[in-house]
């Protein structure tokens, strides 16, 4: 389903991904192989990356 969504939006609309995974971990988490290659190809080209650091936003503090 993610591949179909990316195919429909590619080059016509913006898509925002929010994750705590590093870029290098996306491909294996998408299952590897051809589908992961296709999804990553559409995500990484013309992308703007905002690195929020190493803080875990789900961890309670205090």
PDB file with SEQRES, HELIX, SHEET and CRYST1 records, atoms N, CA, C and O in Angstrom:
SEQRES   1 A   62  UNK UNK UNK UNK UNK UNK UNK UNK UNK UNK UNK UNK UNK          
SEQRES   2 A   62  UNK UNK UNK UNK UNK UNK UNK UNK UNK UNK UNK UNK UNK          
SEQRES   3 A   62  UNK UNK UNK UNK UNK UNK UNK UNK UNK UNK UNK UNK UNK          
SEQRES   4 A   62  UNK UNK UNK UNK UNK UNK UNK UNK UNK UNK UNK UNK UNK          
SEQRES   5 A   62  UNK UNK UNK UNK UNK UNK UNK UNK UNK UNK                      
HELIX    1 AA1 UNK A    2  UNK A    9  1                                   8    
HELIX    2 AA2 UNK A   23  UNK A   29  1                                   7    
HELIX    3 AA3 UNK A   33  UNK A   44  1                                  12    
CRYST1    1.000    1.000    1.000  90.00  90.00  90.00 P 1           1          
ATOM      1  N   UNK A   1       0.819  -1.185   0.000  1.00  0.00           N  
ATOM      2  CA  UNK A   1       0.000   0.000   0.000  1.00  0.00           C  
ATOM      3  C   UNK A   1       0.873   1.263   0.000  1.00  0.00           C  
ATOM      4  O   UNK A   1       0.532   2.251  -0.651  1.00  0.00           O  
ATOM      5  N   UNK A   2       1.991   1.232   0.724  1.00  0.00           N  
ATOM      6  CA  UNK A   2       2.888   2.393   0.763  1.00  0.00           C  
ATOM      7  C   UNK A   2       3.451   2.683  -0.629  1.00  0.00           C  
ATOM      8  O   UNK A   2       3.566   3.843  -1.022  1.00  0.00           O  
ATOM      9  N   UNK A   3       3.800   1.634  -1.372  1.00  0.00           N  
ATOM     10  CA  UNK A   3       4.324   1.832  -2.727  1.00  0.00           C  
ATOM     11  C   UNK A   3       3.277   2.492  -3.620  1.00  0.00           C  
ATOM     12  O   UNK A   3       3.609   3.390  -4.395  1.00  0.00           O  
ATOM     13  N   UNK A   4       2.029   2.067  -3.525  1.00  0.00           N  
ATOM     14  CA  UNK A   4       0.966   2.672  -4.329  1.00  0.00           C  
ATOM     15  C   UNK A   4       0.763   4.139  -3.959  1.00  0.00           C  
ATOM     16  O   UNK A   4       0.588   4.988  -4.833  1.00  0.00           O  
ATOM     17  N   UNK A   5       0.786   4.430  -2.671  1.00  0.00           N  
ATOM     18  CA  UNK A   5       0.650   5.815  -2.219  1.00  0.00           C  
ATOM     19  C   UNK A   5       1.786   6.676  -2.758  1.00  0.00           C  
ATOM     20  O   UNK A   5       1.552   7.768  -3.275  1.00  0.00           O  
ATOM     21  N   UNK A   6       3.010   6.186  -2.636  1.00  0.00           N  
ATOM     22  CA  UNK A   6       4.163   6.951  -3.112  1.00  0.00           C  
ATOM     23  C   UNK A   6       4.112   7.138  -4.624  1.00  0.00           C  
ATOM     24  O   UNK A   6       4.490   8.195  -5.128  1.00  0.00           O  
ATOM     25  N   UNK A   7       3.653   6.131  -5.346  1.00  0.00           N  
ATOM     26  CA  UNK A   7       3.540   6.230  -6.799  1.00  0.00           C  
ATOM     27  C   UNK A   7       2.533   7.308  -7.199  1.00  0.00           C  
ATOM     28  O   UNK A   7       2.778   8.070  -8.135  1.00  0.00           O  
ATOM     29  N   UNK A   8       1.410   7.374  -6.501  1.00  0.00           N  
ATOM     30  CA  UNK A   8       0.384   8.374  -6.813  1.00  0.00           C  
ATOM     31  C   UNK A   8       0.839   9.799  -6.492  1.00  0.00           C  
ATOM     32  O   UNK A   8       0.499  10.737  -7.212  1.00  0.00           O  
ATOM     33  N   UNK A   9       1.596   9.957  -5.428  1.00  0.00           N  
ATOM     34  CA  UNK A   9       1.991  11.294  -4.978  1.00  0.00           C  
ATOM     35  C   UNK A   9       3.313  11.763  -5.574  1.00  0.00           C  
ATOM     36  O   UNK A   9       3.606  12.958  -5.546  1.00  0.00           O  
ATOM     37  N   UNK A  10       4.117  10.847  -6.114  1.00  0.00           N  
ATOM     38  CA  UNK A  10       5.462  11.175  -6.580  1.00  0.00           C  
ATOM     39  C   UNK A  10       5.425  12.250  -7.671  1.00  0.00           C  
ATOM     40  O   UNK A  10       4.806  12.071  -8.720  1.00  0.00           O  
ATOM     41  N   UNK A  11       6.090  13.351  -7.403  1.00  0.00           N  
ATOM     42  CA  UNK A  11       6.192  14.436  -8.371  1.00  0.00           C  
ATOM     43  C   UNK A  11       4.986  15.364  -8.430  1.00  0.00           C  
ATOM     44  O   UNK A  11       4.995  16.340  -9.179  1.00  0.00           O  
ATOM     45  N   UNK A  12       3.941  15.071  -7.645  1.00  0.00           N  
ATOM     46  CA  UNK A  12       2.750  15.917  -7.706  1.00  0.00           C  
ATOM     47  C   UNK A  12       2.354  16.505  -6.358  1.00  0.00           C  
ATOM     48  O   UNK A  12       1.687  17.539  -6.306  1.00  0.00           O  
ATOM     49  N   UNK A  13       2.757  15.858  -5.270  1.00  0.00           N  
ATOM     50  CA  UNK A  13       2.340  16.321  -3.947  1.00  0.00           C  
ATOM     51  C   UNK A  13       3.445  16.045  -2.928  1.00  0.00           C  
ATOM     52  O   UNK A  13       4.310  15.195  -3.141  1.00  0.00           O  
ATOM     53  N   UNK A  14       3.398  16.769  -1.837  1.00  0.00           N  
ATOM     54  CA  UNK A  14       4.364  16.563  -0.762  1.00  0.00           C  
ATOM     55  C   UNK A  14       3.891  15.448   0.158  1.00  0.00           C  
ATOM     56  O   UNK A  14       2.691  15.261   0.358  1.00  0.00           O  
ATOM     57  N   UNK A  15       4.843  14.714   0.711  1.00  0.00           N  
ATOM     58  CA  UNK A  15       4.540  13.658   1.669  1.00  0.00           C  
ATOM     59  C   UNK A  15       5.517  13.808   2.827  1.00  0.00           C  
ATOM     60  O   UNK A  15       6.720  13.955   2.611  1.00  0.00           O  
ATOM     61  N   UNK A  16       5.009  13.772   4.044  1.00  0.00           N  
ATOM     62  CA  UNK A  16       5.839  13.931   5.227  1.00  0.00           C  
ATOM     63  C   UNK A  16       5.928  12.594   5.948  1.00  0.00           C  
ATOM     64  O   UNK A  16       4.911  11.963   6.235  1.00  0.00           O  
ATOM     65  N   UNK A  17       7.147  12.170   6.237  1.00  0.00           N  
ATOM     66  CA  UNK A  17       7.382  10.963   7.024  1.00  0.00           C  
ATOM     67  C   UNK A  17       8.030  11.380   8.331  1.00  0.00           C  
ATOM     68  O   UNK A  17       8.994  12.145   8.334  1.00  0.00           O  
ATOM     69  N   UNK A  18       7.517  10.891   9.416  1.00  0.00           N  
ATOM     70  CA  UNK A  18       8.092  11.137  10.734  1.00  0.00           C  
ATOM     71  C   UNK A  18       8.486   9.795  11.327  1.00  0.00           C  
ATOM     72  O   UNK A  18       7.658   8.890  11.429  1.00  0.00           O  
ATOM     73  N   UNK A  19       9.738   9.663  11.716  1.00  0.00           N  
ATOM     74  CA  UNK A  19      10.217   8.395  12.239  1.00  0.00           C  
ATOM     75  C   UNK A  19      11.390   8.617  13.167  1.00  0.00           C  
ATOM     76  O   UNK A  19      12.066   9.644  13.108  1.00  0.00           O  
ATOM     77  N   UNK A  20      11.620   7.650  14.017  1.00  0.00           N  
ATOM     78  CA  UNK A  20      12.809   7.679  14.856  1.00  0.00           C  
ATOM     79  C   UNK A  20      13.892   6.760  14.285  1.00  0.00           C  
ATOM     80  O   UNK A  20      14.974   6.642  14.859  1.00  0.00           O  
ATOM     81  N   UNK A  21      13.601   6.115  13.164  1.00  0.00           N  
ATOM     82  CA  UNK A  21      14.594   5.255  12.511  1.00  0.00           C  
ATOM     83  C   UNK A  21      15.574   6.102  11.719  1.00  0.00           C  
ATOM     84  O   UNK A  21      15.215   7.151  11.183  1.00  0.00           O  
ATOM     85  N   UNK A  22      16.792   5.647  11.651  1.00  0.00           N  
ATOM     86  CA  UNK A  22      17.789   6.309  10.813  1.00  0.00           C  
ATOM     87  C   UNK A  22      17.544   5.912   9.353  1.00  0.00           C  
ATOM     88  O   UNK A  22      16.955   4.866   9.080  1.00  0.00           O  
ATOM     89  N   UNK A  23      17.998   6.751   8.421  1.00  0.00           N  
ATOM     90  CA  UNK A  23      17.784   6.475   6.998  1.00  0.00           C  
ATOM     91  C   UNK A  23      18.292   5.094   6.596  1.00  0.00           C  
ATOM     92  O   UNK A  23      17.661   4.407   5.793  1.00  0.00           O  
ATOM     93  N   UNK A  24      19.422   4.691   7.150  1.00  0.00           N  
ATOM     94  CA  UNK A  24      20.007   3.406   6.769  1.00  0.00           C  
ATOM     95  C   UNK A  24      19.166   2.217   7.235  1.00  0.00           C  
ATOM     96  O   UNK A  24      19.328   1.109   6.724  1.00  0.00           O  
ATOM     97  N   UNK A  25      18.278   2.435   8.192  1.00  0.00           N  
ATOM     98  CA  UNK A  25      17.437   1.361   8.723  1.00  0.00           C  
ATOM     99  C   UNK A  25      16.101   1.226   7.993  1.00  0.00           C  
ATOM    100  O   UNK A  25      15.385   0.249   8.212  1.00  0.00           O  
ATOM    101  N   UNK A  26      15.753   2.168   7.145  1.00  0.00           N  
ATOM    102  CA  UNK A  26      14.458   2.135   6.463  1.00  0.00           C  
ATOM    103  C   UNK A  26      14.332   0.950   5.527  1.00  0.00           C  
ATOM    104  O   UNK A  26      13.321   0.248   5.552  1.00  0.00           O  
ATOM    105  N   UNK A  27      15.339   0.716   4.703  1.00  0.00           N  
ATOM    106  CA  UNK A  27      15.266  -0.342   3.687  1.00  0.00           C  
ATOM    107  C   UNK A  27      14.977  -1.708   4.309  1.00  0.00           C  
ATOM    108  O   UNK A  27      14.050  -2.386   3.865  1.00  0.00           O  
ATOM    109  N   UNK A  28      15.738  -2.137   5.319  1.00  0.00           N  
ATOM    110  CA  UNK A  28      15.422  -3.439   5.926  1.00  0.00           C  
ATOM    111  C   UNK A  28      14.040  -3.469   6.586  1.00  0.00           C  
ATOM    112  O   UNK A  28      13.359  -4.494   6.546  1.00  0.00           O  
ATOM    113  N   UNK A  29      13.625  -2.363   7.187  1.00  0.00           N  
ATOM    114  CA  UNK A  29      12.321  -2.331   7.848  1.00  0.00           C  
ATOM    115  C   UNK A  29      11.166  -2.388   6.851  1.00  0.00           C  
ATOM    116  O   UNK A  29      10.060  -2.803   7.198  1.00  0.00           O  
ATOM    117  N   UNK A  30      11.425  -1.974   5.624  1.00  0.00           N  
ATOM    118  CA  UNK A  30      10.415  -2.067   4.563  1.00  0.00           C  
ATOM    119  C   UNK A  30      10.404  -3.452   3.924  1.00  0.00           C  
ATOM    120  O   UNK A  30       9.650  -3.690   2.981  1.00  0.00           O  
ATOM    121  N   UNK A  31      11.220  -4.353   4.420  1.00  0.00           N  
ATOM    122  CA  UNK A  31      11.226  -5.725   3.933  1.00  0.00           C  
ATOM    123  C   UNK A  31      12.334  -6.039   2.953  1.00  0.00           C  
ATOM    124  O   UNK A  31      12.441  -7.175   2.492  1.00  0.00           O  
ATOM    125  N   UNK A  32      13.164  -5.059   2.621  1.00  0.00           N  
ATOM    126  CA  UNK A  32      14.238  -5.282   1.664  1.00  0.00           C  
ATOM    127  C   UNK A  32      13.668  -5.591   0.284  1.00  0.00           C  
ATOM    128  O   UNK A  32      12.463  -5.470   0.065  1.00  0.00           O  
ATOM    129  N   UNK A  33      14.515  -5.979  -0.621  1.00  0.00           N  
ATOM    130  CA  UNK A  33      14.067  -6.397  -1.951  1.00  0.00           C  
ATOM    131  C   UNK A  33      13.621  -5.267  -2.857  1.00  0.00           C  
ATOM    132  O   UNK A  33      13.878  -4.090  -2.604  1.00  0.00           O  
ATOM    133  N   UNK A  34      12.940  -5.669  -3.924  1.00  0.00           N  
ATOM    134  CA  UNK A  34      12.551  -4.756  -5.001  1.00  0.00           C  
ATOM    135  C   UNK A  34      11.543  -3.706  -4.530  1.00  0.00           C  
ATOM    136  O   UNK A  34      11.666  -2.532  -4.882  1.00  0.00           O  
ATOM    137  N   UNK A  35      10.554  -4.113  -3.741  1.00  0.00           N  
ATOM    138  CA  UNK A  35       9.559  -3.143  -3.281  1.00  0.00           C  
ATOM    139  C   UNK A  35      10.182  -2.084  -2.384  1.00  0.00           C  
ATOM    140  O   UNK A  35       9.866  -0.900  -2.506  1.00  0.00           O  
ATOM    141  N   UNK A  36      11.053  -2.494  -1.496  1.00  0.00           N  
ATOM    142  CA  UNK A  36      11.740  -1.534  -0.634  1.00  0.00           C  
ATOM    143  C   UNK A  36      12.604  -0.594  -1.468  1.00  0.00           C  
ATOM    144  O   UNK A  36      12.673   0.600  -1.178  1.00  0.00           O  
ATOM    145  N   UNK A  37      13.266  -1.118  -2.502  1.00  0.00           N  
ATOM    146  CA  UNK A  37      14.059  -0.279  -3.406  1.00  0.00           C  
ATOM    147  C   UNK A  37      13.185   0.781  -4.067  1.00  0.00           C  
ATOM    148  O   UNK A  37      13.563   1.951  -4.131  1.00  0.00           O  
ATOM    149  N   UNK A  38      12.022   0.373  -4.558  1.00  0.00           N  
ATOM    150  CA  UNK A  38      11.124   1.298  -5.249  1.00  0.00           C  
ATOM    151  C   UNK A  38      10.611   2.383  -4.304  1.00  0.00           C  
ATOM    152  O   UNK A  38      10.560   3.558  -4.669  1.00  0.00           O  
ATOM    153  N   UNK A  39      10.233   1.988  -3.098  1.00  0.00           N  
ATOM    154  CA  UNK A  39       9.738   2.958  -2.114  1.00  0.00           C  
ATOM    155  C   UNK A  39      10.845   3.935  -1.732  1.00  0.00           C  
ATOM    156  O   UNK A  39      10.630   5.147  -1.716  1.00  0.00           O  
ATOM    157  N   UNK A  40      12.025   3.410  -1.427  1.00  0.00           N  
ATOM    158  CA  UNK A  40      13.146   4.269  -1.028  1.00  0.00           C  
ATOM    159  C   UNK A  40      13.560   5.213  -2.157  1.00  0.00           C  
ATOM    160  O   UNK A  40      13.930   6.360  -1.907  1.00  0.00           O  
ATOM    161  N   UNK A  41      13.498   4.733  -3.390  1.00  0.00           N  
ATOM    162  CA  UNK A  41      13.843   5.571  -4.536  1.00  0.00           C  
ATOM    163  C   UNK A  41      12.943   6.792  -4.592  1.00  0.00           C  
ATOM    164  O   UNK A  41      13.410   7.889  -4.899  1.00  0.00           O  
ATOM    165  N   UNK A  42      11.670   6.624  -4.304  1.00  0.00           N  
ATOM    166  CA  UNK A  42      10.724   7.736  -4.340  1.00  0.00           C  
ATOM    167  C   UNK A  42      10.833   8.638  -3.118  1.00  0.00           C  
ATOM    168  O   UNK A  42      10.499   9.821  -3.184  1.00  0.00           O  
ATOM    169  N   UNK A  43      11.302   8.079  -2.001  1.00  0.00           N  
ATOM    170  CA  UNK A  43      11.409   8.873  -0.781  1.00  0.00           C  
ATOM    171  C   UNK A  43      12.680   9.714  -0.762  1.00  0.00           C  
ATOM    172  O   UNK A  43      12.613  10.906  -0.461  1.00  0.00           O  
ATOM    173  N   UNK A  44      13.834   9.132  -1.075  1.00  0.00           N  
ATOM    174  CA  UNK A  44      15.100   9.823  -0.832  1.00  0.00           C  
ATOM    175  C   UNK A  44      15.459  10.879  -1.872  1.00  0.00           C  
ATOM    176  O   UNK A  44      16.180  11.824  -1.552  1.00  0.00           O  
ATOM    177  N   UNK A  45      14.980  10.747  -3.096  1.00  0.00           N  
ATOM    178  CA  UNK A  45      15.303  11.750  -4.117  1.00  0.00           C  
ATOM    179  C   UNK A  45      14.413  12.977  -3.929  1.00  0.00           C  
ATOM    180  O   UNK A  45      13.203  12.846  -3.747  1.00  0.00           O  
ATOM    181  N   UNK A  46      14.997  14.137  -3.972  1.00  0.00           N  
ATOM    182  CA  UNK A  46      14.305  15.411  -3.766  1.00  0.00           C  
ATOM    183  C   UNK A  46      13.727  15.539  -2.364  1.00  0.00           C  
ATOM    184  O   UNK A  46      12.748  16.258  -2.164  1.00  0.00           O  
ATOM    185  N   UNK A  47      14.313  14.859  -1.402  1.00  0.00           N  
ATOM    186  CA  UNK A  47      13.824  14.908  -0.023  1.00  0.00           C  
ATOM    187  C   UNK A  47      14.548  15.987   0.772  1.00  0.00           C  
ATOM    188  O   UNK A  47      15.697  16.325   0.489  1.00  0.00           O  
ATOM    189  N   UNK A  48      13.865  16.509   1.754  1.00  0.00           N  
ATOM    190  CA  UNK A  48      14.452  17.418   2.725  1.00  0.00           C  
ATOM    191  C   UNK A  48      14.429  16.677   4.052  1.00  0.00           C  
ATOM    192  O   UNK A  48      13.358  16.311   4.536  1.00  0.00           O  
ATOM    193  N   UNK A  49      15.605  16.450   4.652  1.00  0.00           N  
ATOM    194  CA  UNK A  49      15.704  15.698   5.899  1.00  0.00           C  
ATOM    195  C   UNK A  49      15.888  16.668   7.049  1.00  0.00           C  
ATOM    196  O   UNK A  49      16.725  17.567   6.979  1.00  0.00           O  
ATOM    197  N   UNK A  50      15.115  16.493   8.101  1.00  0.00           N  
ATOM    198  CA  UNK A  50      15.240  17.297   9.307  1.00  0.00           C  
ATOM    199  C   UNK A  50      15.643  16.352  10.429  1.00  0.00           C  
ATOM    200  O   UNK A  50      14.838  15.538  10.880  1.00  0.00           O  
ATOM    201  N   UNK A  51      16.874  16.459  10.875  1.00  0.00           N  
ATOM    202  CA  UNK A  51      17.372  15.589  11.936  1.00  0.00           C  
ATOM    203  C   UNK A  51      17.096  16.243  13.274  1.00  0.00           C  
ATOM    204  O   UNK A  51      17.543  17.361  13.534  1.00  0.00           O  
ATOM    205  N   UNK A  52      16.365  15.550  14.113  1.00  0.00           N  
ATOM    206  CA  UNK A  52      15.980  16.093  15.419  1.00  0.00           C  
ATOM    207  C   UNK A  52      16.912  15.634  16.534  1.00  0.00           C  
ATOM    208  O   UNK A  52      16.628  15.857  17.711  1.00  0.00           O  
ATOM    209  N   UNK A  53      18.008  15.002  16.176  1.00  0.00           N  
ATOM    210  CA  UNK A  53      18.974  14.561  17.178  1.00  0.00           C  
ATOM    211  C   UNK A  53      18.703  13.151  17.653  1.00  0.00           C  
ATOM    212  O   UNK A  53      17.961  12.398  17.023  1.00  0.00           O  
ATOM    213  N   UNK A  54      19.304  12.809  18.758  1.00  0.00           N  
ATOM    214  CA  UNK A  54      19.230  11.448  19.278  1.00  0.00           C  
ATOM    215  C   UNK A  54      18.175  11.273  20.360  1.00  0.00           C  
ATOM    216  O   UNK A  54      18.000  10.158  20.851  1.00  0.00           O  
ATOM    217  N   UNK A  55      17.476  12.307  20.746  1.00  0.00           N  
ATOM    218  CA  UNK A  55      16.510  12.214  21.845  1.00  0.00           C  
ATOM    219  C   UNK A  55      15.334  11.332  21.457  1.00  0.00           C  
ATOM    220  O   UNK A  55      14.809  11.438  20.349  1.00  0.00           O  
ATOM    221  N   UNK A  56      14.921  10.457  22.377  1.00  0.00           N  
ATOM    222  CA  UNK A  56      13.744   9.628  22.189  1.00  0.00           C  
ATOM    223  C   UNK A  56      12.543  10.424  22.694  1.00  0.00           C  
ATOM    224  O   UNK A  56      12.412  10.663  23.894  1.00  0.00           O  
ATOM    225  N   UNK A  57      11.676  10.827  21.788  1.00  0.00           N  
ATOM    226  CA  UNK A  57      10.543  11.668  22.170  1.00  0.00           C  
ATOM    227  C   UNK A  57       9.467  10.901  22.915  1.00  0.00           C  
ATOM    228  O   UNK A  57       8.575  11.509  23.506  1.00  0.00           O  
ATOM    229  N   UNK A  58       9.533   9.576  22.898  1.00  0.00           N  
ATOM    230  CA  UNK A  58       8.550   8.763  23.611  1.00  0.00           C  
ATOM    231  C   UNK A  58       8.965   8.489  25.065  1.00  0.00           C  
ATOM    232  O   UNK A  58       8.153   8.042  25.875  1.00  0.00           O  
ATOM    233  N   UNK A  59      10.211   8.755  25.376  1.00  0.00           N  
ATOM    234  CA  UNK A  59      10.721   8.478  26.717  1.00  0.00           C  
ATOM    235  C   UNK A  59      10.272   9.598  27.658  1.00  0.00           C  
ATOM    236  O   UNK A  59      10.436  10.782  27.361  1.00  0.00           O  
ATOM    237  N   UNK A  60       9.709   9.204  28.783  1.00  0.00           N  
ATOM    238  CA  UNK A  60       9.295  10.196  29.791  1.00  0.00           C  
ATOM    239  C   UNK A  60      10.509  10.729  30.529  1.00  0.00           C  
ATOM    240  O   UNK A  60      11.451   9.993  30.824  1.00  0.00           O  
ATOM    241  N   UNK A  61      10.473  11.973  30.811  1.00  0.00           N  
ATOM    242  CA  UNK A  61      11.578  12.612  31.523  1.00  0.00           C  
ATOM    243  C   UNK A  61      11.055  13.142  32.841  1.00  0.00           C  
ATOM    244  O   UNK A  61       9.939  13.653  32.931  1.00  0.00           O  
ATOM    245  N   UNK A  62      11.899  13.006  33.875  1.00  0.00           N  
ATOM    246  CA  UNK A  62      11.533  13.595  35.145  1.00  0.00           C  
ATOM    247  C   UNK A  62      10.876  12.701  36.129  1.00  0.00           C  
ATOM    248  O   UNK A  62      10.538  13.136  37.230  1.00  0.00           O  
TER     249      UNK A  62                                                      
END                                                                             
